[in-house]
Amino acid sequence: MFRNSIVASMALLGVVAVSAQAGDLERGRALHDTHCLMCHDPGIYSRPDRIANSYLEIRQQVQRWQDNTRLRWTQYDVESVTDWLADKHYRLPY
């Protein structure tokens, strides 16, 4: 009985994690499309000489540009945009 409860709890946590991730990605897409596309198009992510080539480097660039443009994003916003870029454009795990 106890084992079944643990398995059920773990399964529920997996569903919650997937749901939270989807919300983060959607928020990241919305923030990106609203604020980042004003200055450049998505082709910037596929340039051979791109600056960011890892998740950490993507995050550093997102943080840098939100600071430069004084967007006042929360860390949740920065993570959401980073996760979305890593998934959509860079095809990297996050």
Biopython code that builds the backbone (N, CA, C, O; Angstrom):
import numpy as np
from Bio.PDB.StructureBuilder import StructureBuilder

atoms = [
    (1, "MET", "N", (0.830, -1.195, 0.000)),
    (1, "MET", "CA", (0.000, 0.000, 0.000)),
    (1, "MET", "C", (0.869, 1.250, 0.000)),
    (1, "MET", "O", (0.659, 2.162, -0.800)),
    (2, "PHE", "N", (1.855, 1.286, 0.911)),
    (2, "PHE", "CA", (2.758, 2.442, 1.011)),
    (2, "PHE", "C", (3.524, 2.644, -0.293)),
    (2, "PHE", "O", (3.687, 3.771, -0.763)),
    (3, "ARG", "N", (3.993, 1.534, -0.873)),
    (3, "ARG", "CA", (4.737, 1.604, -2.132)),
    (3, "ARG", "C", (3.872, 2.186, -3.241)),
    (3, "ARG", "O", (4.350, 2.999, -4.032)),
    (4, "ASN", "N", (2.618, 1.789, -3.312)),
    (4, "ASN", "CA", (1.703, 2.315, -4.331)),
    (4, "ASN", "C", (1.507, 3.815, -4.159)),
    (4, "ASN", "O", (1.392, 4.538, -5.149)),
    (5, "SER", "N", (1.467, 4.291, -2.924)),
    (5, "SER", "CA", (1.322, 5.730, -2.662)),
    (5, "SER", "C", (2.540, 6.498, -3.150)),
    (5, "SER", "O", (2.411, 7.585, -3.714)),
    (6, "ILE", "N", (3.718, 5.934, -2.934)),
    (6, "ILE", "CA", (4.955, 6.587, -3.385)),
    (6, "ILE", "C", (4.976, 6.652, -4.907)),
    (6, "ILE", "O", (5.306, 7.692, -5.477)),
    (7, "VAL", "N", (4.631, 5.560, -5.565)),
    (7, "VAL", "CA", (4.618, 5.526, -7.029)),
    (7, "VAL", "C", (3.600, 6.534, -7.566)),
    (7, "VAL", "O", (3.885, 7.257, -8.521)),
    (8, "ALA", "N", (2.430, 6.582, -6.963)),
    (8, "ALA", "CA", (1.403, 7.529, -7.401)),
    (8, "ALA", "C", (1.863, 8.964, -7.195)),
    (8, "ALA", "O", (1.621, 9.817, -8.049)),
    (9, "SER", "N", (2.517, 9.240, -6.087)),
    (9, "SER", "CA", (3.021, 10.587, -5.818)),
    (9, "SER", "C", (4.086, 10.989, -6.830)),
    (9, "SER", "O", (4.099, 12.121, -7.314)),
    (10, "MET", "N", (4.978, 10.055, -7.146)),
    (10, "MET", "CA", (6.032, 10.344, -8.121)),
    (10, "MET", "C", (5.440, 10.599, -9.499)),
    (10, "MET", "O", (5.909, 11.483, -10.217)),
    (11, "ALA", "N", (4.435, 9.853, -9.872)),
    (11, "ALA", "CA", (3.782, 10.053, -11.162)),
    (11, "ALA", "C", (3.113, 11.421, -11.217)),
    (11, "ALA", "O", (3.184, 12.109, -12.235)),
    (12, "LEU", "N", (2.466, 11.814, -10.131)),
    (12, "LEU", "CA", (1.816, 13.118, -10.062)),
    (12, "LEU", "C", (2.844, 14.233, -10.174)),
    (12, "LEU", "O", (2.612, 15.216, -10.878)),
    (13, "LEU", "N", (3.965, 14.099, -9.498)),
    (13, "LEU", "CA", (5.025, 15.099, -9.587)),
    (13, "LEU", "C", (5.539, 15.223, -11.013)),
    (13, "LEU", "O", (5.850, 16.327, -11.460)),
    (14, "GLY", "N", (5.634, 14.132, -11.720)),
    (14, "GLY", "CA", (6.059, 14.168, -13.117)),
    (14, "GLY", "C", (5.095, 14.937, -13.977)),
    (14, "GLY", "O", (5.522, 15.691, -14.852)),
    (15, "VAL", "N", (3.806, 14.772, -13.759)),
    (15, "VAL", "CA", (2.790, 15.517, -14.499)),
    (15, "VAL", "C", (2.882, 17.000, -14.172)),
    (15, "VAL", "O", (2.803, 17.834, -15.073)),
    (16, "VAL", "N", (3.048, 17.340, -12.906)),
    (16, "VAL", "CA", (3.166, 18.736, -12.495)),
    (16, "VAL", "C", (4.407, 19.358, -13.117)),
    (16, "VAL", "O", (4.349, 20.495, -13.584)),
    (17, "ALA", "N", (5.522, 18.647, -13.134)),
    (17, "ALA", "CA", (6.766, 19.169, -13.708)),
    (17, "ALA", "C", (6.601, 19.450, -15.189)),
    (17, "ALA", "O", (7.066, 20.480, -15.677)),
    (18, "VAL", "N", (5.943, 18.547, -15.916)),
    (18, "VAL", "CA", (5.724, 18.766, -17.337)),
    (18, "VAL", "C", (4.813, 19.965, -17.550)),
    (18, "VAL", "O", (5.059, 20.761, -18.456)),
    (19, "SER", "N", (3.779, 20.117, -16.747)),
    (19, "SER", "CA", (2.874, 21.250, -16.872)),
    (19, "SER", "C", (3.590, 22.559, -16.601)),
    (19, "SER", "O", (3.386, 23.537, -17.319)),
    (20, "ALA", "N", (4.427, 22.589, -15.573)),
    (20, "ALA", "CA", (5.160, 23.808, -15.246)),
    (20, "ALA", "C", (6.121, 24.158, -16.370)),
    (20, "ALA", "O", (6.281, 25.330, -16.711)),
    (21, "GLN", "N", (6.758, 23.155, -16.941)),
    (21, "GLN", "CA", (7.706, 23.389, -18.021)),
    (21, "GLN", "C", (6.988, 24.000, -19.221)),
    (21, "GLN", "O", (7.507, 24.935, -19.831)),
    (22, "ALA", "N", (5.829, 23.503, -19.566)),
    (22, "ALA", "CA", (5.092, 24.026, -20.703)),
    (22, "ALA", "C", (4.714, 25.486, -20.475)),
    (22, "ALA", "O", (4.769, 26.290, -21.405)),
    (23, "GLY", "N", (4.330, 25.838, -19.247)),
    (23, "GLY", "CA", (4.010, 27.228, -18.937)),
    (23, "GLY", "C", (5.231, 28.114, -19.068)),
    (23, "GLY", "O", (5.125, 29.235, -19.566)),
    (24, "ASP", "N", (6.394, 27.636, -18.631)),
    (24, "ASP", "CA", (7.629, 28.394, -18.738)),
    (24, "ASP", "C", (7.976, 28.642, -20.200)),
    (24, "ASP", "O", (8.366, 29.749, -20.570)),
    (25, "LEU", "N", (7.836, 27.623, -21.023)),
    (25, "LEU", "CA", (8.157, 27.760, -22.434)),
    (25, "LEU", "C", (7.219, 28.759, -23.114)),
    (25, "LEU", "O", (7.657, 29.570, -23.929)),
    (26, "GLU", "N", (5.961, 28.699, -22.785)),
    (26, "GLU", "CA", (5.002, 29.638, -23.384)),
    (26, "GLU", "C", (5.300, 31.068, -22.932)),
    (26, "GLU", "O", (5.242, 31.997, -23.737)),
    (27, "ARG", "N", (5.611, 31.243, -21.672)),
    (27, "ARG", "CA", (5.976, 32.571, -21.165)),
    (27, "ARG", "C", (7.259, 33.054, -21.842)),
    (27, "ARG", "O", (7.366, 34.219, -22.223)),
    (28, "GLY", "N", (8.224, 32.157, -21.989)),
    (28, "GLY", "CA", (9.471, 32.508, -22.654)),
    (28, "GLY", "C", (9.246, 32.942, -24.085)),
    (28, "GLY", "O", (9.836, 33.921, -24.542)),
    (29, "ARG", "N", (8.393, 32.218, -24.797)),
    (29, "ARG", "CA", (8.068, 32.580, -26.181)),
    (29, "ARG", "C", (7.414, 33.954, -26.244)),
    (29, "ARG", "O", (7.763, 34.782, -27.085)),
    (30, "ALA", "N", (6.473, 34.185, -25.355)),
    (30, "ALA", "CA", (5.763, 35.475, -25.358)),
    (30, "ALA", "C", (6.712, 36.632, -25.049)),
    (30, "ALA", "O", (6.665, 37.666, -25.714)),
    (31, "LEU", "N", (7.569, 36.463, -24.047)),
    (31, "LEU", "CA", (8.520, 37.523, -23.709)),
    (31, "LEU", "C", (9.498, 37.752, -24.859)),
    (31, "LEU", "O", (9.794, 38.894, -25.208)),
    (32, "HIS", "N", (9.995, 36.670, -25.444)),
    (32, "HIS", "CA", (10.922, 36.770, -26.571)),
    (32, "HIS", "C", (10.264, 37.502, -27.736)),
    (32, "HIS", "O", (10.834, 38.447, -28.281)),
    (33, "ASP", "N", (9.078, 37.072, -28.112)),
    (33, "ASP", "CA", (8.412, 37.663, -29.268)),
    (33, "ASP", "C", (8.060, 39.128, -29.033)),
    (33, "ASP", "O", (8.065, 39.928, -29.969)),
    (34, "THR", "N", (7.758, 39.476, -27.799)),
    (34, "THR", "CA", (7.396, 40.854, -27.474)),
    (34, "THR", "C", (8.609, 41.773, -27.401)),
    (34, "THR", "O", (8.547, 42.914, -27.857)),
    (35, "HIS", "N", (9.700, 41.292, -26.839)),
    (35, "HIS", "CA", (10.837, 42.175, -26.556)),
    (35, "HIS", "C", (12.065, 41.952, -27.435)),
    (35, "HIS", "O", (12.774, 42.912, -27.738)),
    (36, "CYS", "N", (12.331, 40.741, -27.844)),
    (36, "CYS", "CA", (13.588, 40.446, -28.552)),
    (36, "CYS", "C", (13.480, 40.636, -30.059)),
    (36, "CYS", "O", (14.442, 41.049, -30.707)),
    (37, "LEU", "N", (12.312, 40.334, -30.616)),
    (37, "LEU", "CA", (12.152, 40.442, -32.064)),
    (37, "LEU", "C", (12.106, 41.884, -32.540)),
    (37, "LEU", "O", (12.134, 42.137, -33.744)),
    (38, "MET", "N", (12.036, 42.827, -31.619)),
    (38, "MET", "CA", (12.035, 44.241, -31.999)),
    (38, "MET", "C", (13.371, 44.622, -32.623)),
    (38, "MET", "O", (13.422, 45.500, -33.484)),
    (39, "CYS", "N", (14.457, 43.970, -32.199)),
    (39, "CYS", "CA", (15.805, 44.343, -32.655)),
    (39, "CYS", "C", (16.434, 43.347, -33.615)),
    (39, "CYS", "O", (17.306, 43.722, -34.399)),
    (40, "HIS", "N", (16.023, 42.109, -33.576)),
    (40, "HIS", "CA", (16.609, 41.126, -34.479)),
    (40, "HIS", "C", (15.643, 40.002, -34.771)),
    (40, "HIS", "O", (14.690, 39.762, -34.031)),
    (41, "ASP", "N", (15.917, 39.308, -35.883)),
    (41, "ASP", "CA", (15.060, 38.178, -36.253)),
    (41, "ASP", "C", (15.679, 36.865, -35.753)),
    (41, "ASP", "O", (16.840, 36.844, -35.345)),
    (42, "PRO", "N", (14.915, 35.785, -35.783)),
    (42, "PRO", "CA", (15.404, 34.504, -35.253)),
    (42, "PRO", "C", (16.638, 33.953, -35.958)),
    (42, "PRO", "O", (17.274, 33.037, -35.436)),
    (43, "GLY", "N", (16.993, 34.476, -37.119)),
    (43, "GLY", "CA", (18.181, 34.011, -37.817)),
    (43, "GLY", "C", (19.461, 34.201, -37.018)),
    (43, "GLY", "O", (20.475, 33.560, -37.291)),
    (44, "ILE", "N", (19.407, 35.082, -36.036)),
    (44, "ILE", "CA", (20.580, 35.331, -35.196)),
    (44, "ILE", "C", (21.009, 34.069, -34.448)),
    (44, "ILE", "O", (22.185, 33.918, -34.119)),
    (45, "TYR", "N", (20.077, 33.172, -34.180)),
    (45, "TYR", "CA", (20.384, 31.969, -33.401)),
    (45, "TYR", "C", (21.066, 30.881, -34.221)),
    (45, "TYR", "O", (21.639, 29.950, -33.656)),
    (46, "SER", "N", (21.011, 30.987, -35.537)),
    (46, "SER", "CA", (21.599, 29.945, -36.378)),
    (46, "SER", "C", (22.858, 30.421, -37.111)),
    (46, "SER", "O", (23.363, 29.718, -37.987)),
    (47, "ARG", "N", (23.357, 31.581, -36.769)),
    (47, "ARG", "CA", (24.592, 32.074, -37.391)),
    (47, "ARG", "C", (25.752, 31.146, -37.024)),
    (47, "ARG", "O", (25.796, 30.624, -35.911)),
    (48, "PRO", "N", (26.679, 30.942, -37.941)),
    (48, "PRO", "CA", (27.827, 30.086, -37.616)),
    (48, "PRO", "C", (28.712, 30.686, -36.524)),
    (48, "PRO", "O", (29.387, 29.950, -35.804)),
    (49, "ASP", "N", (28.715, 31.996, -36.394)),
    (49, "ASP", "CA", (29.569, 32.654, -35.394)),
    (49, "ASP", "C", (28.778, 33.119, -34.168)),
    (49, "ASP", "O", (29.160, 34.089, -33.513)),
    (50, "ARG", "N", (27.691, 32.437, -33.862)),
    (50, "ARG", "CA", (26.864, 32.857, -32.732)),
    (50, "ARG", "C", (27.660, 32.816, -31.422)),
    (50, "ARG", "O", (28.580, 32.015, -31.259)),
    (51, "ILE", "N", (27.286, 33.687, -30.515)),
    (51, "ILE", "CA", (27.998, 33.820, -29.237)),
    (51, "ILE", "C", (27.638, 32.689, -28.284)),
    (51, "ILE", "O", (28.509, 32.145, -27.606)),
    (52, "ALA", "N", (26.382, 32.341, -28.232)),
    (52, "ALA", "CA", (25.906, 31.345, -27.271)),
    (52, "ALA", "C", (25.868, 29.956, -27.906)),
    (52, "ALA", "O", (25.239, 29.749, -28.944)),
    (53, "ASN", "N", (26.546, 29.018, -27.267)),
    (53, "ASN", "CA", (26.569, 27.640, -27.759)),
    (53, "ASN", "C", (26.257, 26.617, -26.677)),
    (53, "ASN", "O", (26.358, 25.414, -26.916)),
    (54, "SER", "N", (25.883, 27.077, -25.501)),
    (54, "SER", "CA", (25.499, 26.196, -24.407)),
    (54, "SER", "C", (24.353, 26.867, -23.648)),
    (54, "SER", "O", (24.077, 28.054, -23.823)),
    (55, "TYR", "N", (23.700, 26.078, -22.808)),
    (55, "TYR", "CA", (22.595, 26.640, -22.027)),
    (55, "TYR", "C", (23.070, 27.822, -21.183)),
    (55, "TYR", "O", (22.408, 28.859, -21.141)),
    (56, "LEU", "N", (24.199, 27.676, -20.520)),
    (56, "LEU", "CA", (24.725, 28.747, -19.679)),
    (56, "LEU", "C", (25.010, 30.008, -20.492)),
    (56, "LEU", "O", (24.710, 31.116, -20.047)),
    (57, "GLU", "N", (25.582, 29.846, -21.667)),
    (57, "GLU", "CA", (25.870, 31.000, -22.521)),
    (57, "GLU", "C", (24.588, 31.671, -23.016)),
    (57, "GLU", "O", (24.531, 32.896, -23.118)),
    (58, "ILE", "N", (23.566, 30.879, -23.322)),
    (58, "ILE", "CA", (22.272, 31.451, -23.709)),
    (58, "ILE", "C", (21.724, 32.269, -22.553)),
    (58, "ILE", "O", (21.274, 33.399, -22.738)),
    (59, "ARG", "N", (21.763, 31.695, -21.367)),
    (59, "ARG", "CA", (21.247, 32.391, -20.181)),
    (59, "ARG", "C", (22.003, 33.692, -19.933)),
    (59, "ARG", "O", (21.393, 34.706, -19.592)),
    (60, "GLN", "N", (23.313, 33.673, -20.098)),
    (60, "GLN", "CA", (24.108, 34.884, -19.913)),
    (60, "GLN", "C", (23.707, 35.965, -20.912)),
    (60, "GLN", "O", (23.647, 37.144, -20.563)),
    (61, "GLN", "N", (23.435, 35.569, -22.141)),
    (61, "GLN", "CA", (23.028, 36.547, -23.147)),
    (61, "GLN", "C", (21.630, 37.098, -22.864)),
    (61, "GLN", "O", (21.387, 38.295, -23.022)),
    (62, "VAL", "N", (20.722, 36.234, -22.449)),
    (62, "VAL", "CA", (19.372, 36.696, -22.086)),
    (62, "VAL", "C", (19.468, 37.688, -20.931)),
    (62, "VAL", "O", (18.847, 38.750, -20.970)),
    (63, "GLN", "N", (20.241, 37.346, -19.911)),
    (63, "GLN", "CA", (20.414, 38.244, -18.766)),
    (63, "GLN", "C", (21.053, 39.558, -19.206)),
    (63, "GLN", "O", (20.617, 40.635, -18.799)),
    (64, "ARG", "N", (22.073, 39.465, -20.026)),
    (64, "ARG", "CA", (22.778, 40.668, -20.506)),
    (64, "ARG", "C", (21.835, 41.613, -21.239)),
    (64, "ARG", "O", (21.815, 42.813, -20.969)),
    (65, "TRP", "N", (21.055, 41.066, -22.167)),
    (65, "TRP", "CA", (20.196, 41.933, -22.968)),
    (65, "TRP", "C", (18.999, 42.445, -22.198)),
    (65, "TRP", "O", (18.529, 43.551, -22.464)),
    (66, "GLN", "N", (18.492, 41.677, -21.255)),
    (66, "GLN", "CA", (17.387, 42.225, -20.458)),
    (66, "GLN", "C", (17.907, 43.330, -19.557)),
    (66, "GLN", "O", (17.183, 44.283, -19.272)),
    (67, "ASP", "N", (19.164, 43.218, -19.097)),
    (67, "ASP", "CA", (19.783, 44.299, -18.316)),
    (67, "ASP", "C", (20.010, 45.529, -19.193)),
    (67, "ASP", "O", (19.689, 46.647, -18.790)),
    (68, "ASN", "N", (20.570, 45.323, -20.402)),
    (68, "ASN", "CA", (20.863, 46.437, -21.309)),
    (68, "ASN", "C", (19.611, 47.213, -21.697)),
    (68, "ASN", "O", (19.650, 48.434, -21.851)),
    (69, "THR", "N", (18.520, 46.509, -21.851)),
    (69, "THR", "CA", (17.277, 47.158, -22.267)),
    (69, "THR", "C", (16.388, 47.556, -21.091)),
    (69, "THR", "O", (15.293, 48.087, -21.274)),
    (70, "ARG", "N", (16.878, 47.290, -19.886)),
    (70, "ARG", "CA", (16.181, 47.669, -18.642)),
    (70, "ARG", "C", (14.741, 47.130, -18.579)),
    (70, "ARG", "O", (13.800, 47.848, -18.241)),
    (71, "LEU", "N", (14.612, 45.861, -18.913)),
    (71, "LEU", "CA", (13.283, 45.243, -18.897)),
    (71, "LEU", "C", (12.797, 44.902, -17.499)),
    (71, "LEU", "O", (11.594, 44.766, -17.278)),
    (72, "ARG", "N", (13.714, 44.764, -16.558)),
    (72, "ARG", "CA", (13.368, 44.400, -15.175)),
    (72, "ARG", "C", (12.672, 43.047, -15.084)),
    (72, "ARG", "O", (11.735, 42.872, -14.304)),
    (73, "TRP", "N", (13.131, 42.105, -15.876)),
    (73, "TRP", "CA", (12.579, 40.765, -15.804)),
    (73, "TRP", "C", (12.976, 40.115, -14.489)),
    (73, "TRP", "O", (14.034, 40.406, -13.930)),
    (74, "THR", "N", (12.125, 39.243, -14.011)),
    (74, "THR", "CA", (12.450, 38.429, -12.847)),
    (74, "THR", "C", (13.373, 37.299, -13.303)),
    (74, "THR", "O", (13.543, 37.078, -14.502)),
    (75, "GLN", "N", (13.962, 36.593, -12.354)),
    (75, "GLN", "CA", (14.776, 35.428, -12.707)),
    (75, "GLN", "C", (13.916, 34.363, -13.386)),
    (75, "GLN", "O", (14.396, 33.628, -14.249)),
    (76, "TYR", "N", (12.648, 34.284, -12.994)),
    (76, "TYR", "CA", (11.711, 33.358, -13.642)),
    (76, "TYR", "C", (11.553, 33.711, -15.116)),
    (76, "TYR", "O", (11.513, 32.821, -15.965)),
    (77, "ASP", "N", (11.465, 35.000, -15.425)),
    (77, "ASP", "CA", (11.349, 35.441, -16.809)),
    (77, "ASP", "C", (12.612, 35.091, -17.602)),
    (77, "ASP", "O", (12.533, 34.584, -18.721)),
    (78, "VAL", "N", (13.771, 35.366, -17.011)),
    (78, "VAL", "CA", (15.045, 35.053, -17.666)),
    (78, "VAL", "C", (15.141, 33.554, -17.934)),
    (78, "VAL", "O", (15.535, 33.139, -19.024)),
    (79, "GLU", "N", (14.786, 32.750, -16.951)),
    (79, "GLU", "CA", (14.823, 31.290, -17.117)),
    (79, "GLU", "C", (13.825, 30.837, -18.176)),
    (79, "GLU", "O", (14.122, 29.934, -18.958)),
    (80, "SER", "N", (12.661, 31.447, -18.208)),
    (80, "SER", "CA", (11.643, 31.064, -19.185)),
    (80, "SER", "C", (12.114, 31.341, -20.606)),
    (80, "SER", "O", (11.967, 30.492, -21.486)),
    (81, "VAL", "N", (12.679, 32.520, -20.836)),
    (81, "VAL", "CA", (13.184, 32.854, -22.172)),
    (81, "VAL", "C", (14.362, 31.950, -22.522)),
    (81, "VAL", "O", (14.455, 31.460, -23.648)),
    (82, "THR", "N", (15.257, 31.729, -21.570)),
    (82, "THR", "CA", (16.400, 30.848, -21.812)),
    (82, "THR", "C", (15.937, 29.444, -22.165)),
    (82, "THR", "O", (16.435, 28.852, -23.123)),
    (83, "ASP", "N", (14.992, 28.904, -21.405)),
    (83, "ASP", "CA", (14.473, 27.561, -21.681)),
    (83, "ASP", "C", (13.846, 27.498, -23.067)),
    (83, "ASP", "O", (14.050, 26.530, -23.801)),
    (84, "TRP", "N", (13.084, 28.526, -23.426)),
    (84, "TRP", "CA", (12.424, 28.540, -24.726)),
    (84, "TRP", "C", (13.453, 28.592, -25.850)),
    (84, "TRP", "O", (13.342, 27.852, -26.827)),
    (85, "LEU", "N", (14.450, 29.460, -25.717)),
    (85, "LEU", "CA", (15.493, 29.546, -26.742)),
    (85, "LEU", "C", (16.277, 28.240, -26.856)),
    (85, "LEU", "O", (16.562, 27.775, -27.959)),
    (86, "ALA", "N", (16.620, 27.653, -25.714)),
    (86, "ALA", "CA", (17.370, 26.395, -25.716)),
    (86, "ALA", "C", (16.577, 25.297, -26.423)),
    (86, "ALA", "O", (17.145, 24.484, -27.151)),
    (87, "ASP", "N", (15.278, 25.279, -26.209)),
    (87, "ASP", "CA", (14.421, 24.262, -26.810)),
    (87, "ASP", "C", (14.131, 24.552, -28.280)),
    (87, "ASP", "O", (14.310, 23.681, -29.131)),
    (88, "LYS", "N", (13.696, 25.742, -28.575)),
    (88, "LYS", "CA", (13.200, 26.092, -29.913)),
    (88, "LYS", "C", (14.317, 26.336, -30.925)),
    (88, "LYS", "O", (14.261, 25.813, -32.038)),
    (89, "HIS", "N", (15.305, 27.103, -30.565)),
    (89, "HIS", "CA", (16.306, 27.535, -31.543)),
    (89, "HIS", "C", (17.632, 26.795, -31.439)),
    (89, "HIS", "O", (18.287, 26.549, -32.452)),
    (90, "TYR", "N", (18.027, 26.443, -30.238)),
    (90, "TYR", "CA", (19.338, 25.821, -30.068)),
    (90, "TYR", "C", (19.278, 24.306, -29.949)),
    (90, "TYR", "O", (20.294, 23.625, -30.095)),
    (91, "ARG", "N", (18.095, 23.782, -29.685)),
    (91, "ARG", "CA", (17.904, 22.335, -29.539)),
    (91, "ARG", "C", (18.837, 21.756, -28.466)),
    (91, "ARG", "O", (19.442, 20.701, -28.656)),
    (92, "LEU", "N", (18.938, 22.459, -27.352)),
    (92, "LEU", "CA", (19.774, 22.041, -26.228)),
    (92, "LEU", "C", (18.910, 21.625, -25.057)),
    (92, "LEU", "O", (17.803, 22.139, -24.898)),
    (93, "PRO", "N", (19.390, 20.703, -24.231)),
    (93, "PRO", "CA", (18.655, 20.369, -23.010)),
    (93, "PRO", "C", (18.691, 21.547, -22.041)),
    (93, "PRO", "O", (19.648, 22.321, -22.016)),
    (94, "TYR", "N", (17.646, 21.665, -21.257)),
    (94, "TYR", "CA", (17.601, 22.736, -20.256)),
    (94, "TYR", "C", (17.176, 22.197, -18.934)),
    (94, "TYR", "O", (17.079, 22.948, -17.963)),
]
sb = StructureBuilder()
sb.init_structure("model")
sb.init_model(0)
sb.init_chain("A")
sb.init_seg("    ")
for serial, (resi, resn, name, xyz) in enumerate(atoms, 1):
    if name == "N":
        sb.init_residue(resn, " ", resi, " ")
    sb.init_atom(name, np.array(xyz, "f"), 0.0, 1.0, " ", f" {name:<3s}", serial, name[0])
structure = sb.get_structure()
